[in-house]
């Protein structure tokens, strides 16, 4: 009992320290991100605009009114959206890695992001993205094709009625390539929408305002609640499926819920910002290095630091070639691809050591 109390206190202390540090870093990063751009605004003025908006105080000068528009209507919603997308992809990645017990699993490597892109690209290219369910049409279509891609990956990885998690990544690569080719075909048939879809496929938050924040927020909040609530079963699953079953975990049901919610989070992020790779791979692993594998810490901290990661990636995308913008997916891939290679080498070495 004393050992359990000690572990609980240690977990809460880590959550308080690293969570508090993450929120502080996120706040500072948001202010800095809103101050830079094609029209630089001093950090003090950014803070003043945000404070006045929160407290309801108006501004005095015409210049301040113009800067208020830039901050409140352009940069602030973009910052909030970057944080939401980073949280969604990081939570999905952590959930996939936990339920599949594969450190290389994430929405991008499992083909879920590519599958979600297919549904979104089809709806946009055919002009149906606002016809059926208004602004909810694209996320729903992306979710359905994301589920389809996940189902195909899991079927390819199924051997003798059991999932071979070591083949999940290979199956994900196959599905990603297949759905990616279909998306490329759709783009080639959509002359009028070609440039927009291509840029969207590489990931971007350009021209994304408050309606997109309103669209994405319910998905992220619901997904975070479900996945963080599954932290204890995920911890038990890390001991092995048989042990988890003996300890009262409904393994198959839990797997289904986590995979479905992770797909929903991935699909909602893709439907808003396009394909942004490696976020769900990089962030959970960095958090593991900081606080260990406990999912009670890993999931909420992944959401916070995933938001920081995508926020800074988007800031870099805006600044490198200003006034032009790099696609956001290019920046995250530039960081994430070498990290993925490092993880792959590390995973191989662990496997070789275990075999030895």
FENGIGI-V172504 format. One line per field, one symbol per residue. phi: phi as a letter, one per 40 degrees, with the letter a starting at -180 (. if undefined). psi: psi as a letter, one per 40 degrees, with the letter a starting at -180 (. if undefined). burial: # if it has 24 or more other C-alpha atoms within 12 Angstrom, else .. Layout:
# FENGIGI-V172504
phi = ???
psi = ???
burial = ???
This chain:
# FENGIGI-V172504
phi = .ccccccccccccccccccccccccccccccccccbicbcbddccdcccccccccgccbbccccccccccccbbccccccccccccccccccccccccccfbcbcadcccgcccccccccccccccgccbccbgccccdcccccccccccccccccccbfgbcccccccccccccccccccccccccccbdcbdccccccccgabcgbbcdcccccdcccccccccccccccdcccccchcccccccgccccccdcccccccccccccccccbgcbcgcccccdcccdccbgccccccccccccccccdcccccccccccbdccbccccccccccccccccccccccccccccccc
psi = dddddddddddddddddddddddddddddddddediadghhiddddddddddddeeiaididddddddddddeddddddddddddddddddddddddddefheehidddeeddddddddddddddeeeeedcfbeeddddddddddddddddddddehhfeihgdeedddddddddddddddddddddegddeddddddddehiehfhaddddddddddddddddddddedddddddeeiddddddeehgddddddddddddddddddddddeahhiededdddddddddeaehedddddddddddddddddddddddddfieiiihdddddddddddddddddddddddddddd.
burial = .............##..##..##..##.#########...#...######................##.########################################################...#.....####################.##.....#.#####.#######.##..##.##.........##########.##..##.###.###.##.###.#########..#.......#.#..##.################################..#.###########################.....#########.###.##................
